[in-house]
């Protein structure tokens, strides 16, 4: 198991190198020369060249890539073109906000979706099932920013209960978290339901019932533990998505998170910030994925057996 | 609590599965009872309703699509039909337990084997977690699995070992009645013998009554006191082991015997029962076995034979004996 984790951590290195290259490549393809953003319209050709040299924009894509990777290995993610601040520092300032939002949204999603999915599966084709499926379809198909605007309209403007944006303590996190959670909960409900339906007719549940296990325990212990793998998979994907920043929700609620940092940086062609933020996000996503794979092993002993092979 | 002479007493059991493609009549008006400490062999082809009968006794028929109707269902002196969900949970695993057919799927893949055995001990004997684990390990040893493997999972066990775990689960609380649903079908022959011996030993040690569901008449001869032959959800013949093996009366039972390979006469051709079981979504008007029966007359197509007693112990559902009191099957004539 430890060897497996070590192997997976080693595999992070080529992944990160690849990601940095892809970001470089895409930013290179984007039209417009970022140096103008910094120098302004009035700069002469000589000034531009000097600035390029200074900003590390000179040379072809490979030299720039190697230079960047070298700096990155020394812990230097560069300085923002726009704010002139250290990218890593800026990212780390934003990250706690995103983690707060992501965690609360995931907690809400789990608390809602797993019971709902179980109920839907246990009462398959009943009214409860249909209701929860309609609800989750609604959650899936409702655009995030629109739900966010609706929530602001009702809870901030009409009722005045909660702030409409910014970060001013716990009250301000509720609306963005609900917005992000709605989509997550919808997908998790559907996953829980279908995974439970697969398990619910299995022979080993009959064995459990024949032992005299209560129906509640049959479902919540014997069935759910077997249905967890797909749920954890979807959970992991969703969690790494929101860790990368829920750009839409963060924009609607002017939430000072990573998602908005990246969106703003892209708009301003702030290449060091975009690259730095995406590399950090890649790292986070990889770590979450690794964590999910490790959790698999504890949930399902058959998977653990594969790891240790 | 009436009749205490029987470990179980079932009258008029009907089970049907109502699916979108039609209703499957799995068990049709089944009467069955068994004395204490006896072993009943429930014999018949696949699809005869044996497993459904067993599940109905524990009220484990999945509903929907299953619909169970029963005039009387008493097990260990309790009216199973009237039990609440909670009372039922107390009976399951304690008074009655079941050994399932397919050990490959009967064990939960994500729980340790020892925990799966200990679970019923914790429920019924109210043992602490530690004591239950200890007792579960003893049970594993009793069924011939080293206690060092107790903390493993089902996928680490062979088929025979899984079946023994399933048996250990069923025996954990010394139930009064064990329903063994083809406990040896999934096993190879050498393991079969071990498992059968094991079950016989345990049964004698704990004075347990047992229903042995099987289509293997060899197993029946070895472990059963009484035999009930099932066909299309009905009992067609029932009696003591001697009644069924020596004084066979129903043509279907004879057919089952004829389908057995004869090791003494290896040149002899097997005589399978011709035809197939009728479609279980249709309820035949006459004797359900008539289309496959070598002795069937025209009357058999129209009238439904009732199960009637021939002697104190022997019952048969065949109208040939009504029409012709001295009717004898070929198998009996040969003797």
Interface residues (C-beta under 8 A of the other chain):
Chain A: X201 X202 X203 X204 X206 X207 X208 X209 X210 X211 X212 X213 X214 X215 X222 X225 X226 X299 X300 X301 X302 X305
Chain B: X55 X58 X60 X62 X85 X86 X89 X90 X91 X92 X93 X94 X97 X98 X100 X102 X105 X106 X107 X108 X109 X110 X111 X116 X119 X120 X123 X124 X153 X155 X156 X166 X169 X170 X172
